[in-house]
Amino acid sequence: MKINDVILKTVAKAVVLVILTFGLYLFFSGHHTPGGGFIGGLVLASGFVLLFLSYDVETVSEGIPISFKKMSALGVLISMTSALVPVFFGQPFLSQSFGYFDLPIFGKTELATVTIFEAGIALTVVGVVVNIILSISEGTK
Amino acid sequence: MMNNILVFPMLLPILAGIILIFFRTHRRIQIVVSLGTMIAVAVISIYILNTIQTDGILRLDFGGWAPPFGILFVADSFSMILVVTTSIVTFICLLYAVIAAGKQMNTLYFHPAVLFLNAGVIGSFMTGDMFNLFVCFEVMLLSSYVLLTLGGSKRQLREAIKYVTINIVSSWFFLVALAYLYGSVGTLNMAHIAMRVAENGQGPLLTTVSIVFLIVFSLKAGLLLYFWLPGSYSTPPAVTSALFGALLTKVGIYALFRVFSLIFPHHPELTLSLIGVMAAITLIGGSFGAVASNDIRKIAAYNVVIAVGFILVGLAISTPLAIEGSIYYLIHDMVVKALLFLVIGAIISLTGTTKIEEMSGLMKNYPLLGWSFFIAMLSLAGVPPFSGFIGKVLVSEGAIQNGNLVLLALALLSSLFVLYSLLRIFRNCFWGETIISKDEQLPLHKGILVPCLILVLLTAGIGLGGEGLAVYVTDAANTLLNPEIYIDAVFSQQQ
C-alpha cells in the first residue's frame, strides 16, 4: 500500500527553501561570524537529503541532474586552485587577500578571496554528504 | 622567504587525482597523468632534498601565518628522504598496475585513490603540525579503504571491515591524545610543543600522553599491535598490497620517530625502553608468523611486521649509528617490500594459487621471475651487496655500542627467520620438479617483469651506492637526535 505522504511533500517543499536560504546565509556570514563553507555546506546538503527523503531518488535526480561525485571533486579543485593562485604572485601557498569595493546595490562591500576557497569547501561537503546518503540508499535495494 | 615548492609534493597528487575523477573512463589519460605526476613529485622532492643540504631545514607557512599560529610544512632530510622513496616506489607500482591489471582496475578510480593515498603519505611526512598530521593520516586511510575494497571480493570486504574498524578506533585514540596534548601545552605546532615540553619538563601527565601516542602510532605502524596487518595486507590485488606494504606502515614508523625524538625525548628510560620491548615482541611474533604460514601472501605480510620491529629497534637504541641504520633500512624496506609483493602477485596470477605446497618448479617456467624473488630474499635477509645490509650492520653496531645485546640478538635472529621463511617459498615454488609443462604454462606478460627488475636494480643500487646516500642519511639522523635544529629552523625569522 502506498503511504500517503502529501503533508510531508508539501511541507518539504517549503522547508527545503528555508534550509537552502539558511545554508547560504551561514556560508556568507562565515567570514566574520560563526558559519563558513563547511557548516553552510552541511546545511545545504541537509536540504538536498530532505528532498531525497520526501520524494524518491529518481524524481529528485531528474529535477537536479548533477553528479554529486563530480561536484565534490569540483569543490576540491576550486579550493586547491584558489590556494595555488597566490604562489604565482610571490605569496605563500593559501594566502588570502581582501579589498573594499563600491558595488551598485550593496554599497561599500568587502570582497575576499577566501570566499572562493570556502565555496569550494561548501561544494565538496554537499557533494560528499549527498553522495554518502545516495550510496546508502542504493544498498537497500 | 617563500618556499612554496614545499607544497607541491602533496598538492600535485591531489590536483591530478581530482582531474582524473573527471576522466574516469579514459584509461590512457589515467595512466599518463598519474605516472607523470609521480615523476614530477620525485624530481621536485629530490630537488628539495638537495636544497636542504645547503640551506638547512626549509619551511613553508601556509597563508603567511608565522608559527606557532599557522599550519606549516617542514622539510628536513628525514622527511624528504621518505618522500623521495615514496614517490619512486609509487611510480613503479603504478607501472605494474598499468601493465598487469585489467582495464577494470585502471578505470575504477584506482589511479585517483593511489594519488590521494600518496598525498596523505607525503603530507604526513612533511607537516609540522600535530593536527595536520592527523588530517593527513585520515586522507591516507580513506584512500586506503577505497583501495582495499576495490574489486569487492568477499575476502577483501571481510578484511576491510576489520581494517576500517581498527583504524577508526586508533584515529579516535589519536584525537584523544591530541586533545590531552593541546590541553596540557596549549599548542599544536610540533616544534612549539617540543619547546614547551622541554621548558616545563615532561611530567607524568605528558608521559602518559606520549604513551597514548605510542599506542596510536603502533597500531598504524604494526608495532606489537599488528594483529590486523597480515589479513588486510594479503587480501587486495598485488599492486595494492605492494603499496600498503611499502608505504602505510612507514608513516606510522615516521610518526614514532618524529614524536619520540622531537617532542618526548626526555624520559628515554621509559618511552624508549617500552618501544624496545614492543619491537622485540614484534620481531618474535612476526618471525613465528612468517615461518608458520603456508600462504605466500601471508608470509610476505609477516615480513612487513618483522621489518617494523627491526626499524624500531634502531629507535629504541637511539644512538647516531642505530638511527642512521634505521633510516637506511626504511629506504631499503620500502623498495624491497614493493618488490616482494609484486613478485608474489605475479606468482599468484601465474599459478592461480597462494599455497606453497601447490606450486613447484616455477624456475624452469619463469627464470627471471625466480631470480627477482631470489634477490628480494637476499636483500631482505641483509646479504651484502644489496640494500638491507647497510641498515642491519649499522643498527647492530649501534646495539653493540649501547650494550643492548638482547635487541641485537633478536634483530639478527629475525634476519634468519626472514631468510628461512622466504627460502621455503623459493624451495617449494621455484625449485623441485616442474609440474607445469611448457605447453600449458601461462605466458608471463613480459612487461610485468619491468617494474620488478627496476626494483631489483634499485635495491642493488642502494646497496652498492650507499655511500652516495650517506650525506642525506647522516643529516637526517643528526636532525632527529638534536631536536633543537628542527625547533630553531621552525622559529627562525629570516625564512
Interface residues (C-beta under 8 A of the other chain):
Chain A: K69 K70 A73 V76 L77 M80 L84 V87 G90 Q91 P92 F93 L94 S95 Q96
Chain B: M2 N4 V7 L11 I14 L15 I18 I19 I21 F22 L60 D61 F62 G63 G64
